């Protein structure tokens, strides 16, 4: 009881000091008291609920904990000629759901007559017999209707709905959902005749589908490349949320961090529109030849999606393909590290919905599944685990592990101690947290704070009036020209005196005349340069008084265009600085 009181008191003290000191306050007491059960945070991530009527309330973390476990499936392409024998690979990694398609134009070549007995349908039927379920994408295009464009007439919509009813008849309860359209915020989609309101036409198709097959299988609408909240808001305003059981997004990204923030923005948009439905991440993946990195991101991203209440996720894809040669779980029939991570996460996700643990440091990610399974990653620090087992992202056992950006999976215990990190702030893992404030600086040093802006694709800190200026977790761009610059600003305000080393990496293509970069501390310039390719910061140090700001400022140099770049900036405790690698 004494230790419990001390720890509770320490939380009150820690809430009044900078984040980097909070963990130190807690750890000093934890060391005295011994291992304790780490508390769960009530609302670290945006609460995501199930389908609700208009005026629904936001769900608490406790509500998320009561949701069924997230389903992690995989993309197959039997509709593109994959051999039926590929199915055994999906079964080998324990995928409970396959995402595929049976294109309408191939199944209905004569009006009202459907052929659903080809090789692809047979392979998907075999998956059903083996206990797997199906998520099928269906694009409402058939040369028999509306001139081969996206159907918009009453006849075309009725024909498309009838085809989906035929799919529901063919696969029965095995058909978990139909995703209407695929990445419809991208080019070459929503192709309607001139003068047709694309948003209204798409929602009308969904309405026809719901009238025909509503209740037989879940209807997914939206289907955006990335989490396209800004794009989806237009569909919400047109009434889409009343016609679907869930929305589909494809949260492609180079790093997991920030997923919780984007999910929160999407759910807030649904709340504002008056109805909230589940989210399906029907495609996610990472395009990398670095298998350990890809495996780690699979673990991190599926963990954050599950913590956000996402109902289902599908890894893209089961095997490497000609056009996507690094994204599969298998290279041919050889399992990659990503396949082992996928199998591991089947066991982890089965433990229930994770909740992020409140450890007082935004650069430490720890998610508790069930009673004694924890997924951990973050800024480097020591780790002590009493009892239980520690593995890497592939399930390989580890001895003497420490916290890093590569996730660890700890099972069989909650007696976990974390050391303090020498990292004070990070533009990647601290993106969207109080560690950083984002702004735009105009000519004459007039500055304006940037909100999180929901655009056609992924959300970023910016504003429609300052395009193309944006600040993402690993990428950014300024706006304007040398004569009228719009400079992107990252601002870290020291909550207490800080002596820091500054490390950073920047990279851009050769397009344009470069990006001018400036780093200041307490209003004094530490470094200035022009970014035209890859660049590693020289060693930099600064002493910040409480309230002083360290800023990174990025401008367009002289001419506009080609100014997008990758970045990562880390503030270390003095003496702990080291080179920083650029995110892919």
Buried (B, 14 or more C-beta within 10 A) or exposed (E): EEEEEBBEEBBEEBEEBBBBBBBBBBBEBBEEEEBBEBBBBEBBBBBBBBBBEEEBEBBEBEBBBEBEBBBBBBBBBBBEEBEBEBBEBBEBBBBBBBBBBBBBBBBBEEEEEBEBEEEBBEBBBBBBEEEBBBBBBBBBBBEBBBEEBBBBBEEBBBBBBBBBBBBBEBBEEBBBBBBBBBBBBBEEBBEBEEEBEBBBBBBBBBBBBBEBBBEBBBBBBBBBBBBBBBBBBBBBBBBBBBBBBBBBBBBBBBBBBBBBBBBBBBBBBBBEBBBBBBBBBBBBBBEBEEBBBBBBBBBBBBBBBBBBBBBBBBBBBBBBBEEBEBBBBBBEEEBBBBBBBBBBBBBBBBBBBBBBBBBBBBBBBBBBBBEBBBBBBBBBBBBEBEEBEBBBBBBEEBEEBEBBBBBBBBBEBBBBBBBBBBBBBBBBBBBBBEBBBBBBBBEEEEBBEBEBBBBBBBBBBBBEEBEBBBBBBBBBBBBBBBEEBBBBBBBBBBBEEBBBBBBBBBBBEEEBBBBBBBBBBBEEEBBEBEBBEEBEBEEBBBEBEEEBBBBBBBBBBBEBEBBBBBBBBBBBBBEBBEEBEBBB
